[in-house]
Amino acid sequence: MRDLLEEITTADEAGLDAFGIGEHHRHDFLDSSPTVILTAAAARTKQIRLTSAVTVLSAADPVRVFQDFATLDLISEGRAEIVVGRGSFTESFPLFGHELKDYDSLFTEKLDLLLKIRANTEVNWSGRHRPTLTGQSVYPRPLQPELPIWVGVGGTPKSFERAGTLGLPLMVAIIGGEPHQFRPLVDHYREAGARAGHPPEKLKVGLHILGYVADTNEQAADTFFPGYARAFTEIGRERGWAPVTRDHFDALTGATGALIVGDADQVVNKVKSIDAALGGIDRLNFQMSVASLP
């Protein structure tokens, strides 16, 4: 935890734009309460934006989510953001008393409530998964006039369309395959947003991609691979994936693969290539810590 807070402080001092904390409820993570970590970071930093990556909204209470991030926004003096999603792991559903079969309806309903809370201090709302609100007030209110809420997505077309229709910025998690393959889905998001009447500048696209930079391409790959292989082989045992091999890893670090690993020049060129392939991106979340680096 000390190392993590030091990372955020260093990122702030280096001039990076944003730092995101995920939410997991597993033995191999320590981020079950991302807003607490982000609030600790807010007290140590001055400029960097502080965001979840993602908040598992399906298993959370939108009232409490908004209150927590509004409080973070006040402490950070207007630097808080939320990325909401359904999560890539399922432990939170039984932990908080939800049925996995309600995976999508929980998210749809709770996102609707979260957006209503953002727009209104006094909220009237009813749904299937949470008690009705009949004009109750939700405090505190954030410092920012409109607390940024991104939608985190994987590869489901319906998720891209929903974000576009709502006019919410999009955060795409790309952990395998080739980023250019997501272009039809990103176009689908932009088209859905345009049909709903949202201006192009409101339809931001962010990417969450695994990567690492070192002095040479070889050093970067050799340092990142062992921890990456451990993490994804363990996850793979749960999901029926084959163990990670070095050949597979090297393919992913190639010109069109999903991993951005190499020296500074190679990483910059790959980011530019991905930006062009997807018709322009607004943010890149560069995820190093999954590999348990030394």
N, C-alpha and C positions, 0 to 999 in steps of 0.2 A: 504493500500500500504506500509506503514511503517512496519507493521507486516510481510508482505511478504518478504521485503528486509532483515529484521532481520532474518527470517527463512533461507534465502540463506546464510547469513553470518555465522549463527550458524552451518549450514550443512558443510560449508567450514572448519570452525574451528574444527568440529568433525571428519573430514577426509573422508566424503562421496565422492563418485566418481563424481556424476553429479547431476544437478538440472534442471528440465524441467518446462517450462511455456507453458500452452495451448494457444489457440486462440479462442475466442468466441466473438460474437457481440450481447449480450443479457444483460438485466437489472441485472441479478444475477451474472455476472462476471465483472472483471475489466481488462481483459487481451486481449483487442482487438489489442494491439500493443506489442506483446511479445518481440520483439527485443529491444524496448526502455527499458523495465523492465530488460531484461538480461544485457543490456549495463550498466544500473545503478548498477546492481549486480557485473559486471566485475570490476568496480572501487573500490568495497569494499572487493573483495575476491582475493585469491592468487593461489589456486590450483584446485578448483572444476571446472569441465567442465560444460558449460552452453549451454542448448539446448532448442529448441522448442518442444512442446508435445501436438498437432502437429501444424505445419504451414499448413493452409488450402490452398494448392497450387492451387486447382481448381479455386479459386476466386482471385488469386494473379497474379502479373506480375513476372515471374521468374527472369527477369533482376534485378528488385528492390529487390527481395528476396535475390538473390546472393550478391548484393551490401551491403545490410543491414547486412547479416551475415559475409561477408568478413570484414566489418568495425568492427563488434563485435569481430571477431577473432584477429584483430590488437590491439584493446583496451585491450582485455583479454590476449594477448600474446600467442595465439594459443590454446584457450580453447573452441572455438565455435563448435557446431554441429547443424544440422538441422534434424528434423523428419518431413517428408512431408506426408500429407494424404488428404483424401477427406473431412474429418470432420464428426462428428456425429450429428451436427446440420446443418440447411439449411439456416439460416438467411443471411449468407454472399453472397448467390447467387443473390437474388434480390437487395441487398444493393450495390453490385458492378456491376450490370447490366448483370448478366449471367442467362441462362435458366437452371432450375434444370434437365430438360431432357438431358442436355449435361454433366451431373454429371461425367460420366466415361471418355468420350472423352476429356473433359477439362483437367482432371488430367493426362491422358496418354500423351497428347500433351505437356503439360507444364513441366512434369517431363523430357521428352526428351530434351526440351530446357534447363532446369536447368542443366542437366548432360553435355550438349554440352558447356554451359558457364563455368562449372567447369573445363572442359578439355582444353578449348581454350580461349585465350584473345580476339581474333578476331573471330566473330561468323557469320557463314552463315547458315541460317535456315528459313524454311517456314512452315506454318501450317494454320489451319482454324480459330483459335480463337484469333490469335494475329498477328499484322503486321509483315511482313517479315524482317529478318535481313540480310544484304548484306555486311558482313565484318566489321560491327561496333565493336569497342573495348569496353569491359566491365571492368570497374575499380571501386574500388580498387581490387587488388588480395589479398587473405587471406595470413596469415603468414604460416599456415599449407600447405604443398605441395599439399594435396588433402583434401579439406574441407569435413568432414564426413557427408554423407547424408543417413539417415535411412528412410525406408518406414513404415509408420504406417498403420496397417491393423486391421480389425474387424474379420469377419468370412467368407469372400468370397474367395473361392478357387482360383479364377482368380487373386486376389490381391497377394496371397502367391506365385503363379507361376510367376507373373510379377517380384516381388522382387528377386526371385531366378534366373530367366533368366538374369536379369540385374546385378546380383552379388552384390546387395545392402543389408546391414544389415536390419533385420526385427524387428519391434517393434509391438507386438501383444497386443491389448487392451482386457483385460479379466475383465469384470465388473459383470458377472453373470455366472450361471451354474457351471461347474467343469473344472478346468484347464486341467486335463488329456484328456478331450475330444478334445483338440486342437492338440493332437499328430499327427493324420493323416494329418492335414493341415501343421504342421511344417515339417513333413517328405516330404510332397509334395513340400514345399519350397526348402528343401535341395536337393531333387532329381532333381528339375528344375535347380538349380544352378550347380549341377554336370553335367547334360546333356549339359549345356552351357559352360562347361569347367572351371568353377570357383573353386579354391581350397577350401577345407572345412573351413580353417581358415578365409576365407573372408565372409563366410555365417554365420554371427553372429545372434543370436536370443535374443531379449530383450522382457520383459513383462512389461505391465503397469497394475498394480493390486491395488485395494483399500485396505488399511489396517491401523492399529493403534496398538501401543504397550503401555502397562501400567504395573503397578507392579503386578497385578493379572489378570487372564482371565476375571473374573467378572467385575472388574473395567474397563478394556478395552472395553468390550461389552457395559456396561451401559453408558459409556462416548460417544462412537462412534455412538450408535444406533439412538438417537434422531435426530441429524443433518443428518445422512444418510437417515433416513426415510423421513424427510422433503424434502430433495433434490430429491430423486428418486420418491416420490409420486407426486411432482410437475411436474417432467419430464414425469412421467407416464400419467398424465392427458392429456398431449399433444399427447402422442403416443398410448393411449388406453391400458396401462398396469394397472393391479390391484394395489391398494394401498399397500405399504410395511407393512408387519406385523412382529411382533417380532419372531414368529415361522419361517417365511421365512428367516429372518436375521440370526437366530441361526443356521439354516441349512447351510447357506452360510459360517458361521464361523466354521463349523465342519471340520472333517479331510480331506474331499475331495472338500469342497466348495471353491468358488472363493474369499472370503474375508479372508485376513490375519490379524486377530484380536486376541490379547491375550497378555500373558506375553512374556518375551523375549525368554524363552525356547520353548514355543509353536510356536511362529513366526519363530524361526530358524528351528525347525523341519518341519514346513509346507513348508518353502522355499526349504529345502533340498528335500522334497517329490515331490514338483512341478518340481524341477530341474531334478530329476531322471525320472519322468513321461514323460517329454518332451525331453529326450535324451540330456540334458545339455543346460543351458541358460548362456548367457554372461552378461546380465544386468537385474536388477529388478528395475523398477520405482515404488516406494512405495508411493501411492497417499493417503494422509490423509485429505487434505483440502476440499474435496467435502462434508465432513460432518459438516462444519461450527463449528469446535470444540471451546469450551470456551477458 
